[in-house]
Amino acid sequence: MVAVELGTYTDLFSEYTELRVQENRIMNVTVVNGDVMGNSRSTGSGVSARTFSKGTWGFASNPVIDDENIRKVIGAATRNSQFLAGREKRTGYTLPSSPGRSSEDFSTKKKRFSQKEIIEFMMEIDGRIDEKYSRVVSRTSVLQLLDMEKSLVTSDGSSVYSMIPRTLLYISLSTEHDGEPVQLFNAYGSLGQFEDLFLTPEVLYGRLDEHYEHLIRKAEGVHPDSGMKECILDADLAGILSHEAIGHTTEADIVRGGSVAGDYMDQQVASPLVTLVDFANRALGEICPVPVFMDDEGTVAEDAVLIDNGILKRFMHNKESAAYFDARPTGNARAYKFSDEPIIRMRNTAILPGKSKLEDMIASVDDGYYLMKPSNGQADSTSEFMFGVVQGYEIKKGRLGRAIRDTTISGVAFDMLKTVTAVSDDMKWTNGGMCGKKQPIPVGMGGPAVKCRINIGGK
């Protein structure tokens, strides 16, 4: 990224102002059945400024990072907010301030791989799958690398630098059973650059063996019985439910737009066993998949405890929503590209671990399902949801039984959480997707396994 001392431009700030320089570096490699079908690298960078005047925002950006254009975007953003303030004549209010200084660089200290070496790594993984897993009829591997590098200064005194990388390898394996295709995918990776996570192909071999075993068991599996069932949702499913069906309803801008959570503050919305947190950068002593130390408004990021022992306690805020709700900003304002304005986004959303052992939770179910991995799904501002489930098992008389074929779960999240009767004592994170609220952005989600009652689809 172009090195710029943004602090030298603060004399040009006449309104509340955020000045940000950002560069996203992306690499994608796709291998399908031994052929390299995709190999791309791109960089997107630029400068943006956002100003606030009498209740209105002005924004401007430019892909050229130099002195002339930095000055131009500051001036344009200032004129935009002042013009809108004159036209809209809103009642002005003061934005809350939580300034600080932060510099966080998660770049690898290892020698970087060339693009050729990364492709060779991918081909070695593909070759091993082809050689070892005899029942696989089709295989696809997709590697996605993203480095997000940002510098930010604000008129209220914040100075922020961050370089947050993410490395993800998606592997999809397909087989056939009785002439019917059966597929199972998995995502490997998280925070860090390629060399930190995948120094050699061997680091994946054990997990690929498990992936293949689950695929074969799924191919020989059964469709679940439909209806309201006692189920255990593993961390991946509990995480996406926390993010999509609960997290979005507690983002303060969505609350202002009519989310059901706006009516539930300080009320019981879940079992007392459930505490749900949007973590800023650390959870239980470990760095989170998407660490945010200061957000893209220059606010010091703090954990947002959304549900505390079953009681809804807090929303996620940027500066504007915090002023509206007379609350403290939580550092949830994030932008994906330099040309995006920061909006309220989750960071790392998860239910806190409980005290139960997963094996005891399984043993306590007489007739139900252990649901492990989700596919795509949707939820709305009422917390009603529907998610696909691509991996799971029957539970019969306290023991895991046959694998199940693809199915769905659905319900109203705030109702479902009230049925939780056990929460496991472990914690797992996933960072395999992008949240798509207006603009894509990496998020972390996860937690423990939870035992609950949920509506499951059949054949």
N, C-alpha and C positions, 0 to 999 in steps of 0.2 A: 504494500500500500504506500502511496505517496506520503512522505513524512511532512507534516504541516504543524507548525506551532499555533494552534487555534487560539491560545490565550492572547496573542497579539492583536486579535480582532475585536476584543470585548469593548474597546472604546467606541465601536460603531453601533453598539446596542443602545437603542433608545426606549425600547419596550422590554418586557420579559422575553428573553430570547434563548433558544437552544440552537447551537451550531454543531453539526455532525458531519464527519468524513467517514465513509464506510467502503469496504471492499469485500465482496463475496467471491470466493474462488471455488469452482465446482468441477469435479471430474466424475465421469460416468463410464463404466465398462460393462458390456453385456456379452455373455457367452451362452450360446444355445447349442446343445448337443455337439460340442467340440468346435463350433465356429464362433469367431469373434463377430458379433452382429452390431455392436456399438462401441465406439471409442471416442470420447469427446472431452474437451477441457475448455472451460470458459471463465472469464473474469468480468464482473460487473462492479463498477466503482463510481463514486461521485461525492458531491457535497450537497447538504441541504441545510436550510434554516427554517425555524418555526418561531413565530412571535405571537404574543397574546396581548390584546388591547381591548379594555372595557368589555370583557366577556366574549370576544371573538378571536379566532385563530387566523393567522396568515402563514402560508407555507410556500416555499420555493426550493427548487433543486436544479442541479446542473451536473452532467457527467464529466465535466472537465474540472480537475482540481488544480487551480492556480490562484494567484493573488487576485487577479481581475474578477474571476468568476465567484470566488468566495465573497468578495465585496458585493457583487451583483445579487447573489441570493439573499444576503442579509438585507440589502435595500429592498428587494422585491417582496420578501416576506413581511417586512415592516410596513410597506405601503399597502399590502393586501389586508393585513389585520386592521390598519387604521381606516382604510376605505370601508371595510365591512362594519367596523364599529360605528362609523358615521351613518351608514345606511340602516343597520338593524337596530341601533339604539337600545341595546340590551342593558339591563342593570348590571353594572360592573361588580365584580367581587375579586377578592385577593386570592391568588393561588397559594396553597400551603407550600412550605419549603422544607426540604430535608437534604441540604447539600452535603457533599463529601468529596473525597478523592479516592480513586481506585485505579489500580493497574493490575490486570490479571491476564497472563499469557500462558495458554495451555499448549503451545507449540512443542513438538517432540524434541528431545535432546539427542535422538538417535540419527544416524545417517539416513537421509531421505532416499526412498526408492525412486528409480526412474519410471516413466510410464511403461516402458518396455518390461521392466522387472515386475511391475504390478500385473501386467497382462500375463506374463509367464506364471505368476502365482495363481491367477484365475484358471489358467489352462491346466495347471497341476491338480487343482481341486476338481475340476471337471473330469480329468482323466482318472482320478481315483474313484470318483462316483461311478464312472462308466465301467471300470475294471472290477470293482468290489461288489456293487449292488446289482445283482443279476436280474432282479425283477423290475428295475427302473426302465421305463420305455421312453421317457423324455425328461430332460433336465435343463434348467435355466438358472444361471447365476448372474446377479446384477450387483455391481459395486457402485456405491454412491459416496463420494467424498465432498464435504462442505466445510470450508473455513470461513468464519464470519469475523472480520476484523473491523473494529470501530474506535473512533476517537470522538469525544464530545466535550464541549464546554457550555455552561449556562450562565445567564446573567446573575443568578443568585449564588454563584460561587462553586458550582460543581465542576470537576475535571475527571474524565473517565477514559480509560483505555481498556480494551478487551480483545483477545483473540481466542475464540471458542470454536474448536474443530469438532466435527462429527464424522465418524466412519461407520458405514453400514453395508453389510453384505447380505443380500436377500437370495436365498436358494429355494427353488421350487422343484420338487420331485414328483413324477407321475408314474403310476403303474396301471395295470388293468386287472379287473376281476370279473369273471363271467361276461367278458366283452364290454364291460363298463369302465370308463376311465376314472381313476381316483387320484386326487392331488393333495399334497401337503406342502406348505411353505414354512419357512422360518427366517427370522432376521437375526443376524449376528453382528455385534458391535455396539458402540455407544460413544461416549465422550472420548476424544483423542484422535490423533492422526494415525494413518495406516500402520506405520512402523511400531506404534505403541500397542496396537491391538492384534496385528497379524504379522508378527516378525517372520514366522515360518508357517507353511500350510499345516504342519502337524498339530498346531494349537486347536484346529477345528476337527480333527479326525474323530475324537470321542463323541463330540456333539453331533457330528454327521451320522455316526453309527446309530445314535438314539433317534435321530430324525428318520432314518430309514426304517428302523424297527416300528416306530409309531405309524409310518405310512403303510407298512404291510398289515399291521393289526387293524388299521382303519379300513383297508381294502376288504378284509375278512369280517368287518364289523356289521352292525345292525343299525337300523333307523331307531331313534328313541321313540318312546310312547309320548304322545303330546299331552299337554295339560299342565296344571300347576304341580310342580314337583319340588321335593327337598333336594337341593343341589349344593355343591361346594364349588365356588368360583375361584379358580387359581389366580395368582397375582396379575397375569396379563388381562384377564377378563375383569377382575375387580378394579384394575387400573383404568381401563377404557371406560368403564361405567362411572368411575369417580370423575374422570375428565369430561366426558361427553354429556352425561345425564345430570351430574351435580355441579361440576366445575363451571360450565358455561352459564348455568342459571344463577350463579353467584358472582359473575363478573358485573361490576356496578353499572356499566353502560347498558347491559342487557336487563338488569333490574330496572333501570330507568325506562326501558322500553316495554316493560310489562311482565317480566319474568315472575313466575309463581313464587320464587324465593323472597320477593319483596314483601309478601304477606306473612312470612314465616319467621322473621327475626325474633330471637329469644324463645322460640317454640321448639318442642321436640319434633324432629323430622327423621330420626333414626333411632335404632336401638342404643341404649347407653353404652354398648360395647364399641360404638363407632365414633372415632375421632378422625376427621378428615382435614388434611393440611395441604396448602400449596406452599411447598418449600422453596426458598429463594436460592440457596446454594449448597447447603449441607443438611443431611438428615441422619440422625442417629450416629453422628461422628464421622460420616463418610460424605465425600463430595457427590453432589447430585449429577445426573446425566446432562442437565442443561443448567450450569451454574450461572446465576445472575447476582452479581454483587452490587451493582448499581444499574438502574434501568435507563431507558433511552430518553427520559426526561431529567436524568441526573439525580434521581431520588435514591437514597440508600435503601437497598432491598431488604425486606424482612419477611419472615415466615407469616403466612396468613392462615390462622386456625379458623377454618370455615365452619366446621361442626365439632363441638367439644362435648364428648360423652353424650352424643345424640341430640344436642341442642344447637340450632343454627346461631352462630355468634358473629359472623363477619362476612363482608363482601371483599372482593379484590378491587383495588382502586388505582387510578392514575391521579394526577394532581387535580384535574377538573372535577372528577366524580367525588374525590375526597372533600373538595370545597362544597359541592352540592349537598352531600350527606353529612357535612360537619364531622368528618372522620379523618383519620390519619392515612396518608398515602402509603401503599404497601410495596411500591416498586414493581408494579406489574405492567408498566407501559413499555411495549417492545415494538420494534419495526424490523421487517425482514430485509428490505433493500434501502439504499440511500434515498431513493425517491418515494419511500413510504413514510407516512406520518405514524408515529407510535400510537398504538391503541392498547386497550387493556387485554392482556394475554396471560394465560397460565404459564407456569414455569415447570414445576415438578409436583404433580398432584397425586396424593396417595393417602390411603387409610393407614393409621398407625397400627403396628403389630399388637396382637392381644396376648393371651396367656395359654392358648390351646395348642396342642401338637396336631399337625396335619393328619398323622396316622390315627389319632384318637377321634378327630372329626370324621374321617372316613368310616371308622368303626362304629360311629354313632348313627349312621344312616342305614336304615333297613332296605329302602327301595328308592333309589334316586340316581343322581349323576354327578360325576366329577368333570367339570368343564374347564378346559385348559387354555385354548387359544382362540382369539376372536379373528374375524375378518372385518370387512367393512360394516358400518352401521350408521344409525342416525339417532338423534335425540332433539327435542325441541324445548322451548322455554317453559313448558309445563312439567318438565323432567320425564316425559314419556319417551321411551326408547325402544329400539329394536336393533339387535346386533347378530351378525352371523357367528356361528361357532364351528371351527374347522377341526378341532381336536378335543376328544373327551372320552370318557369311559362310563359304563354302567357301574353303579354300586348296588350290590345285592347282599343283604344280610351282613353289612359291615365290611365287605371285601370288594376290591375292584374286579369288575367282570369284563365283558366284551367291549371293544372299542365301538364308538358310534360314528355314523356317517355325518356329513355336514347337516347342520340344523340352525335354528335361530332361538334367541331368547328375547322376551319382550316384557314390558310392564311400565309402571310409573316408579321412578327411582326412589322418590321420597317415601312411597309406600313399601317398596321392596326392602329398603334399608331398615325399616321397623321390624322386619321378620328375622333379622340377623341374630343367631343364637350362639355363634362361636366365631372367633377371629384367631388365626394362627399366629404363632410367635416368631415367624420368620419374615423377611422383607426382601422382595425382588423388584428390580426396576426394568423397564423396557423403554427404548428410545427409538423405536422402529418406524415412526411415522412423522408426518407434518400436520399440525393443526391448521385448518383451512378457513378460519374466521377472517373474511375479507382479504387477507394476505396470508400465504403459507408461512409457518415458522416452526422450528424444532421445539418439541416439548418432551418432558419426561413424565412417565406415569407408572404406577405400580402399587406395591404394598404387600400385604399378606393374603392368604386365602380366607374367604369368608363363607360361612354356612348360612344359607337362607332358603326361602321359598320363592320360586320364580317360574314364570310361564315358559315352557319349552315347546318348540314345534316338533312335529312328527314328519312322516314321509310326505 
